[in-house]
Amino acid sequence: MIVSSSVPVTRAAKEATTSIPIVMATNYSPVDAGLVASLARPGGNVTGLAVDTGPELEGKRLGLRKDIAPQISRVAWFGSKLA
């Protein structure tokens, strides 16, 4: 198993092997980085944890917040996109 903590390291490991499992932890969307095909069906040998899951799940997270606290009328989100 290979454990990585950044997109460049994960990308290099993915290019080096297709048989050794790669477990990543990153703050960038693995789909946007081209590391996995999708969050639902990543395919290949890359798996792990991503803080920024991209637009696929952000809408669901916002809906969940609205369900938990329906009185909230505004939400601010601060973040950055780094490759």
Backbone atoms as SQL, in Angstrom:
CREATE TABLE atoms (id INTEGER PRIMARY KEY, chain TEXT, resi INTEGER, resn TEXT, atom TEXT, x REAL, y REAL, z REAL);
INSERT INTO atoms VALUES
  (1, 'A', 1, 'MET', 'N', 0.839, -1.155, 0.000),
  (2, 'A', 1, 'MET', 'CA', 0.000, 0.000, 0.000),
  (3, 'A', 1, 'MET', 'C', 0.896, 1.233, 0.000),
  (4, 'A', 2, 'ILE', 'N', 0.472, 2.239, -0.772),
  (5, 'A', 2, 'ILE', 'CA', 1.144, 3.537, -0.803),
  (6, 'A', 2, 'ILE', 'C', 0.207, 4.542, -0.174),
  (7, 'A', 3, 'VAL', 'N', 0.713, 5.347, 0.749),
  (8, 'A', 3, 'VAL', 'CA', -0.078, 6.395, 1.392),
  (9, 'A', 3, 'VAL', 'C', 0.480, 7.739, 0.951),
  (10, 'A', 4, 'SER', 'N', -0.400, 8.620, 0.477),
  (11, 'A', 4, 'SER', 'CA', 0.062, 9.929, 0.009),
  (12, 'A', 4, 'SER', 'C', -0.805, 11.029, 0.612),
  (13, 'A', 5, 'SER', 'N', -0.227, 12.225, 0.654),
  (14, 'A', 5, 'SER', 'CA', -0.961, 13.345, 1.260),
  (15, 'A', 5, 'SER', 'C', -1.048, 14.557, 0.336),
  (16, 'A', 6, 'SER', 'N', -0.738, 14.376, -0.929),
  (17, 'A', 6, 'SER', 'CA', -0.857, 15.497, -1.856),
  (18, 'A', 6, 'SER', 'C', -1.180, 14.970, -3.251),
  (19, 'A', 7, 'VAL', 'N', -1.757, 15.846, -4.060),
  (20, 'A', 7, 'VAL', 'CA', -2.128, 15.464, -5.421),
  (21, 'A', 7, 'VAL', 'C', -0.905, 15.063, -6.253),
  (22, 'A', 8, 'PRO', 'N', 0.196, 15.828, -6.231),
  (23, 'A', 8, 'PRO', 'CA', 1.345, 15.422, -7.053),
  (24, 'A', 8, 'PRO', 'C', 1.906, 14.042, -6.677),
  (25, 'A', 9, 'VAL', 'N', 1.970, 13.745, -5.402),
  (26, 'A', 9, 'VAL', 'CA', 2.487, 12.440, -4.957),
  (27, 'A', 9, 'VAL', 'C', 1.529, 11.332, -5.382),
  (28, 'A', 10, 'THR', 'N', 0.225, 11.558, -5.210),
  (29, 'A', 10, 'THR', 'CA', -0.764, 10.560, -5.608),
  (30, 'A', 10, 'THR', 'C', -0.725, 10.339, -7.116),
  (31, 'A', 11, 'ARG', 'N', -0.609, 11.423, -7.873),
  (32, 'A', 11, 'ARG', 'CA', -0.543, 11.312, -9.339),
  (33, 'A', 11, 'ARG', 'C', 0.692, 10.501, -9.761),
  (34, 'A', 12, 'ALA', 'N', 1.839, 10.776, -9.140),
  (35, 'A', 12, 'ALA', 'CA', 3.065, 10.046, -9.467),
  (36, 'A', 12, 'ALA', 'C', 2.924, 8.563, -9.119),
  (37, 'A', 13, 'ALA', 'N', 2.320, 8.272, -7.988),
  (38, 'A', 13, 'ALA', 'CA', 2.123, 6.875, -7.592),
  (39, 'A', 13, 'ALA', 'C', 1.164, 6.172, -8.549),
  (40, 'A', 14, 'LYS', 'N', 0.124, 6.870, -8.955),
  (41, 'A', 14, 'LYS', 'CA', -0.851, 6.289, -9.886),
  (42, 'A', 14, 'LYS', 'C', -0.209, 5.988, -11.235),
  (43, 'A', 15, 'GLU', 'N', 0.679, 6.863, -11.679),
  (44, 'A', 15, 'GLU', 'CA', 1.375, 6.645, -12.944),
  (45, 'A', 15, 'GLU', 'C', 2.394, 5.507, -12.843),
  (46, 'A', 16, 'ALA', 'N', 2.883, 5.257, -11.629),
  (47, 'A', 16, 'ALA', 'CA', 3.918, 4.242, -11.441),
  (48, 'A', 16, 'ALA', 'C', 3.356, 2.828, -11.310),
  (49, 'A', 17, 'THR', 'N', 2.120, 2.686, -10.835),
  (50, 'A', 17, 'THR', 'CA', 1.582, 1.349, -10.602),
  (51, 'A', 17, 'THR', 'C', 0.066, 1.318, -10.778),
  (52, 'A', 18, 'THR', 'N', -0.421, 0.184, -11.210),
  (53, 'A', 18, 'THR', 'CA', -1.863, -0.033, -11.289),
  (54, 'A', 18, 'THR', 'C', -2.297, -1.176, -10.382),
  (55, 'A', 19, 'SER', 'N', -1.336, -1.803, -9.705),
  (56, 'A', 19, 'SER', 'CA', -1.667, -2.954, -8.873),
  (57, 'A', 19, 'SER', 'C', -1.544, -2.694, -7.375),
  (58, 'A', 20, 'ILE', 'N', -0.704, -1.775, -6.974),
  (59, 'A', 20, 'ILE', 'CA', -0.539, -1.469, -5.545),
  (60, 'A', 20, 'ILE', 'C', -1.613, -0.463, -5.137),
  (61, 'A', 21, 'PRO', 'N', -2.376, -0.742, -4.061),
  (62, 'A', 21, 'PRO', 'CA', -3.400, 0.208, -3.609),
  (63, 'A', 21, 'PRO', 'C', -2.769, 1.531, -3.151),
  (64, 'A', 22, 'ILE', 'N', -3.397, 2.636, -3.528),
  (65, 'A', 22, 'ILE', 'CA', -2.928, 3.968, -3.145),
  (66, 'A', 22, 'ILE', 'C', -4.011, 4.608, -2.292),
  (67, 'A', 23, 'VAL', 'N', -3.651, 4.973, -1.070),
  (68, 'A', 23, 'VAL', 'CA', -4.574, 5.630, -0.151),
  (69, 'A', 23, 'VAL', 'C', -4.127, 7.078, -0.022),
  (70, 'A', 24, 'MET', 'N', -5.007, 7.997, -0.395),
  (71, 'A', 24, 'MET', 'CA', -4.642, 9.414, -0.383),
  (72, 'A', 24, 'MET', 'C', -5.474, 10.170, 0.648),
  (73, 'A', 25, 'ALA', 'N', -4.902, 11.261, 1.107),
  (74, 'A', 25, 'ALA', 'CA', -5.614, 12.230, 1.936),
  (75, 'A', 25, 'ALA', 'C', -5.249, 13.586, 1.358),
  (76, 'A', 26, 'THR', 'N', -6.233, 14.286, 0.812),
  (77, 'A', 26, 'THR', 'CA', -5.943, 15.543, 0.129),
  (78, 'A', 26, 'THR', 'C', -7.044, 16.565, 0.392),
  (79, 'A', 27, 'ASN', 'N', -6.715, 17.830, 0.208),
  (80, 'A', 27, 'ASN', 'CA', -7.710, 18.884, 0.361),
  (81, 'A', 27, 'ASN', 'C', -8.211, 19.362, -1.001),
  (82, 'A', 28, 'TYR', 'N', -7.943, 18.604, -2.036),
  (83, 'A', 28, 'TYR', 'CA', -8.351, 18.961, -3.389),
  (84, 'A', 28, 'TYR', 'C', -9.238, 17.850, -3.937),
  (85, 'A', 29, 'SER', 'N', -10.164, 18.185, -4.790),
  (86, 'A', 29, 'SER', 'CA', -11.080, 17.198, -5.355),
  (87, 'A', 29, 'SER', 'C', -10.322, 16.160, -6.183),
  (88, 'A', 30, 'PRO', 'N', -10.424, 14.883, -5.837),
  (89, 'A', 30, 'PRO', 'CA', -9.729, 13.855, -6.607),
  (90, 'A', 30, 'PRO', 'C', -10.297, 13.705, -8.022),
  (91, 'A', 31, 'VAL', 'N', -11.557, 14.054, -8.210),
  (92, 'A', 31, 'VAL', 'CA', -12.147, 13.997, -9.550),
  (93, 'A', 31, 'VAL', 'C', -11.553, 15.111, -10.416),
  (94, 'A', 32, 'ASP', 'N', -11.516, 16.348, -9.886),
  (95, 'A', 32, 'ASP', 'CA', -10.942, 17.474, -10.620),
  (96, 'A', 32, 'ASP', 'C', -9.455, 17.258, -10.918),
  (97, 'A', 33, 'ALA', 'N', -8.764, 16.575, -10.013),
  (98, 'A', 33, 'ALA', 'CA', -7.335, 16.319, -10.197),
  (99, 'A', 33, 'ALA', 'C', -7.071, 15.169, -11.161),
  (100, 'A', 34, 'GLY', 'N', -8.126, 14.457, -11.560),
  (101, 'A', 34, 'GLY', 'CA', -7.957, 13.347, -12.485),
  (102, 'A', 34, 'GLY', 'C', -7.442, 12.074, -11.825),
  (103, 'A', 35, 'LEU', 'N', -7.581, 11.983, -10.511),
  (104, 'A', 35, 'LEU', 'CA', -7.093, 10.802, -9.800),
  (105, 'A', 35, 'LEU', 'C', -8.106, 9.666, -9.806),
  (106, 'A', 36, 'VAL', 'N', -9.391, 10.006, -9.840),
  (107, 'A', 36, 'VAL', 'CA', -10.458, 9.008, -9.871),
  (108, 'A', 36, 'VAL', 'C', -11.506, 9.442, -10.893),
  (109, 'A', 37, 'ALA', 'N', -12.261, 8.466, -11.391),
  (110, 'A', 37, 'ALA', 'CA', -13.295, 8.765, -12.382),
  (111, 'A', 37, 'ALA', 'C', -14.465, 9.512, -11.757),
  (112, 'A', 38, 'SER', 'N', -14.904, 9.083, -10.580),
  (113, 'A', 38, 'SER', 'CA', -15.985, 9.749, -9.849),
  (114, 'A', 38, 'SER', 'C', -15.896, 9.331, -8.392),
  (115, 'A', 39, 'LEU', 'N', -16.578, 10.057, -7.526),
  (116, 'A', 39, 'LEU', 'CA', -16.567, 9.684, -6.110),
  (117, 'A', 39, 'LEU', 'C', -17.371, 8.411, -5.876),
  (118, 'A', 40, 'ALA', 'N', -18.435, 8.231, -6.628),
  (119, 'A', 40, 'ALA', 'CA', -19.274, 7.043, -6.469),
  (120, 'A', 40, 'ALA', 'C', -18.579, 5.784, -6.976),
  (121, 'A', 41, 'ARG', 'N', -17.854, 5.898, -8.082),
  (122, 'A', 41, 'ARG', 'CA', -17.155, 4.762, -8.675),
  (123, 'A', 41, 'ARG', 'C', -15.748, 5.212, -9.097),
  (124, 'A', 42, 'PRO', 'N', -14.833, 5.248, -8.116),
  (125, 'A', 42, 'PRO', 'CA', -13.500, 5.762, -8.422),
  (126, 'A', 42, 'PRO', 'C', -12.729, 4.922, -9.432),
  (127, 'A', 43, 'GLY', 'N', -12.907, 3.608, -9.399),
  (128, 'A', 43, 'GLY', 'CA', -12.167, 2.742, -10.314),
  (129, 'A', 43, 'GLY', 'C', -10.677, 2.767, -10.001),
  (130, 'A', 44, 'GLY', 'N', -9.917, 1.936, -10.635),
  (131, 'A', 44, 'GLY', 'CA', -8.469, 1.936, -10.442),
  (132, 'A', 44, 'GLY', 'C', -8.049, 1.528, -9.047),
  (133, 'A', 45, 'ASN', 'N', -6.874, 1.971, -8.666),
  (134, 'A', 45, 'ASN', 'CA', -6.285, 1.568, -7.394),
  (135, 'A', 45, 'ASN', 'C', -6.135, 2.726, -6.407),
  (136, 'A', 46, 'VAL', 'N', -6.821, 3.857, -6.649),
  (137, 'A', 46, 'VAL', 'CA', -6.729, 5.013, -5.761),
  (138, 'A', 46, 'VAL', 'C', -7.997, 5.124, -4.926),
  (139, 'A', 47, 'THR', 'N', -7.816, 5.282, -3.626),
  (140, 'A', 47, 'THR', 'CA', -8.924, 5.489, -2.708),
  (141, 'A', 47, 'THR', 'C', -8.455, 6.428, -1.609),
  (142, 'A', 48, 'GLY', 'N', -9.334, 6.817, -0.714),
  (143, 'A', 48, 'GLY', 'CA', -8.891, 7.644, 0.405),
  (144, 'A', 48, 'GLY', 'C', -9.890, 8.687, 0.834),
  (145, 'A', 49, 'LEU', 'N', -9.360, 9.797, 1.336),
  (146, 'A', 49, 'LEU', 'CA', -10.158, 10.860, 1.929),
  (147, 'A', 49, 'LEU', 'C', -9.869, 12.165, 1.213),
  (148, 'A', 50, 'ALA', 'N', -10.930, 12.891, 0.876),
  (149, 'A', 50, 'ALA', 'CA', -10.778, 14.202, 0.250),
  (150, 'A', 50, 'ALA', 'C', -11.648, 15.204, 0.983),
  (151, 'A', 51, 'VAL', 'N', -11.067, 16.309, 1.381),
  (152, 'A', 51, 'VAL', 'CA', -11.820, 17.355, 2.067),
  (153, 'A', 51, 'VAL', 'C', -12.694, 18.103, 1.069),
  (154, 'A', 52, 'ASP', 'N', -12.133, 18.467, -0.063),
  (155, 'A', 52, 'ASP', 'CA', -12.883, 19.157, -1.111),
  (156, 'A', 52, 'ASP', 'C', -13.366, 18.107, -2.095),
  (157, 'A', 53, 'THR', 'N', -14.632, 17.782, -2.029),
  (158, 'A', 53, 'THR', 'CA', -15.185, 16.762, -2.900),
  (159, 'A', 53, 'THR', 'C', -15.725, 17.338, -4.191),
  (160, 'A', 54, 'GLY', 'N', -15.597, 18.630, -4.371),
  (161, 'A', 54, 'GLY', 'CA', -16.064, 19.269, -5.592),
  (162, 'A', 54, 'GLY', 'C', -17.562, 19.488, -5.591),
  (163, 'A', 55, 'PRO', 'N', -18.096, 19.913, -6.702),
  (164, 'A', 55, 'PRO', 'CA', -19.513, 20.268, -6.761),
  (165, 'A', 55, 'PRO', 'C', -20.464, 19.087, -6.602),
  (166, 'A', 56, 'GLU', 'N', -19.958, 17.858, -6.767),
  (167, 'A', 56, 'GLU', 'CA', -20.818, 16.680, -6.640),
  (168, 'A', 56, 'GLU', 'C', -21.537, 16.643, -5.292),
  (169, 'A', 57, 'LEU', 'N', -20.823, 16.944, -4.237),
  (170, 'A', 57, 'LEU', 'CA', -21.407, 16.812, -2.906),
  (171, 'A', 57, 'LEU', 'C', -21.707, 18.131, -2.209),
  (172, 'A', 58, 'GLU', 'N', -21.185, 19.231, -2.704),
  (173, 'A', 58, 'GLU', 'CA', -21.409, 20.510, -2.018),
  (174, 'A', 58, 'GLU', 'C', -22.887, 20.876, -1.954),
  (175, 'A', 59, 'GLY', 'N', -23.640, 20.622, -3.014),
  (176, 'A', 59, 'GLY', 'CA', -25.083, 20.894, -3.010),
  (177, 'A', 59, 'GLY', 'C', -25.800, 20.046, -1.973),
  (178, 'A', 60, 'LYS', 'N', -25.390, 18.800, -1.836),
  (179, 'A', 60, 'LYS', 'CA', -25.996, 17.919, -0.836),
  (180, 'A', 60, 'LYS', 'C', -25.667, 18.397, 0.577),
  (181, 'A', 61, 'ARG', 'N', -24.440, 18.860, 0.771),
  (182, 'A', 61, 'ARG', 'CA', -24.057, 19.371, 2.091),
  (183, 'A', 61, 'ARG', 'C', -24.870, 20.607, 2.456),
  (184, 'A', 62, 'LEU', 'N', -25.071, 21.486, 1.472),
  (185, 'A', 62, 'LEU', 'CA', -25.879, 22.684, 1.717),
  (186, 'A', 62, 'LEU', 'C', -27.316, 22.300, 2.045),
  (187, 'A', 63, 'GLY', 'N', -27.879, 21.334, 1.320),
  (188, 'A', 63, 'GLY', 'CA', -29.232, 20.861, 1.616),
  (189, 'A', 63, 'GLY', 'C', -29.346, 20.268, 3.008),
  (190, 'A', 64, 'LEU', 'N', -28.326, 19.544, 3.435),
  (191, 'A', 64, 'LEU', 'CA', -28.323, 18.962, 4.776),
  (192, 'A', 64, 'LEU', 'C', -28.299, 20.057, 5.839),
  (193, 'A', 65, 'ARG', 'N', -27.485, 21.077, 5.596),
  (194, 'A', 65, 'ARG', 'CA', -27.456, 22.200, 6.554),
  (195, 'A', 65, 'ARG', 'C', -28.823, 22.872, 6.648),
  (196, 'A', 66, 'LYS', 'N', -29.494, 23.016, 5.524),
  (197, 'A', 66, 'LYS', 'CA', -30.818, 23.642, 5.500),
  (198, 'A', 66, 'LYS', 'C', -31.833, 22.770, 6.228),
  (199, 'A', 67, 'ASP', 'N', -31.724, 21.450, 6.099),
  (200, 'A', 67, 'ASP', 'CA', -32.615, 20.536, 6.824),
  (201, 'A', 67, 'ASP', 'C', -32.394, 20.626, 8.328),
  (202, 'A', 68, 'ILE', 'N', -31.140, 20.765, 8.730),
  (203, 'A', 68, 'ILE', 'CA', -30.810, 20.826, 10.160),
  (204, 'A', 68, 'ILE', 'C', -31.257, 22.146, 10.780),
  (205, 'A', 69, 'ALA', 'N', -31.058, 23.226, 10.063),
  (206, 'A', 69, 'ALA', 'CA', -31.396, 24.564, 10.582),
  (207, 'A', 69, 'ALA', 'C', -32.166, 25.343, 9.513),
  (208, 'A', 70, 'PRO', 'N', -33.474, 25.068, 9.350),
  (209, 'A', 70, 'PRO', 'CA', -34.244, 25.703, 8.278),
  (210, 'A', 70, 'PRO', 'C', -34.386, 27.218, 8.416),
  (211, 'A', 71, 'GLN', 'N', -34.135, 27.760, 9.589),
  (212, 'A', 71, 'GLN', 'CA', -34.253, 29.204, 9.787),
  (213, 'A', 71, 'GLN', 'C', -33.098, 29.987, 9.180),
  (214, 'A', 72, 'ILE', 'N', -32.028, 29.310, 8.787),
  (215, 'A', 72, 'ILE', 'CA', -30.871, 29.987, 8.197),
  (216, 'A', 72, 'ILE', 'C', -31.231, 30.462, 6.790),
  (217, 'A', 73, 'SER', 'N', -30.958, 31.743, 6.532),
  (218, 'A', 73, 'SER', 'CA', -31.286, 32.291, 5.209),
  (219, 'A', 73, 'SER', 'C', -30.043, 32.574, 4.370),
  (220, 'A', 74, 'ARG', 'N', -28.865, 32.631, 5.003),
  (221, 'A', 74, 'ARG', 'CA', -27.627, 32.888, 4.272),
  (222, 'A', 74, 'ARG', 'C', -26.530, 31.951, 4.750),
  (223, 'A', 75, 'VAL', 'N', -25.727, 31.545, 3.800),
  (224, 'A', 75, 'VAL', 'CA', -24.574, 30.698, 4.117),
  (225, 'A', 75, 'VAL', 'C', -23.374, 31.260, 3.371),
  (226, 'A', 76, 'ALA', 'N', -22.262, 31.417, 4.062),
  (227, 'A', 76, 'ALA', 'CA', -21.022, 31.868, 3.434),
  (228, 'A', 76, 'ALA', 'C', -20.036, 30.709, 3.453),
  (229, 'A', 77, 'TRP', 'N', -19.343, 30.533, 2.350),
  (230, 'A', 77, 'TRP', 'CA', -18.346, 29.471, 2.250),
  (231, 'A', 77, 'TRP', 'C', -17.065, 30.078, 1.708),
  (232, 'A', 78, 'PHE', 'N', -15.985, 29.836, 2.400),
  (233, 'A', 78, 'PHE', 'CA', -14.682, 30.348, 1.985),
  (234, 'A', 78, 'PHE', 'C', -13.778, 29.172, 1.693),
  (235, 'A', 79, 'GLY', 'N', -13.139, 29.190, 0.566),
  (236, 'A', 79, 'GLY', 'CA', -12.245, 28.112, 0.203),
  (237, 'A', 79, 'GLY', 'C', -11.388, 28.528, -0.981),
  (238, 'A', 80, 'SER', 'N', -10.538, 27.631, -1.354),
  (239, 'A', 80, 'SER', 'CA', -9.669, 27.913, -2.501),
  (240, 'A', 80, 'SER', 'C', -9.499, 26.645, -3.301),
  (241, 'A', 81, 'LYS', 'N', -9.152, 26.814, -4.533),
  (242, 'A', 81, 'LYS', 'CA', -8.875, 25.692, -5.423),
  (243, 'A', 81, 'LYS', 'C', -7.396, 25.704, -5.729),
  (244, 'A', 82, 'LEU', 'N', -6.715, 24.648, -5.355),
  (245, 'A', 82, 'LEU', 'CA', -5.283, 24.528, -5.625),
  (246, 'A', 82, 'LEU', 'C', -5.052, 23.230, -6.378),
  (247, 'A', 83, 'ALA', 'N', -4.256, 23.275, -7.392),
  (248, 'A', 83, 'ALA', 'CA', -3.970, 22.044, -8.145),
  (249, 'A', 83, 'ALA', 'C', -2.779, 21.332, -7.573);
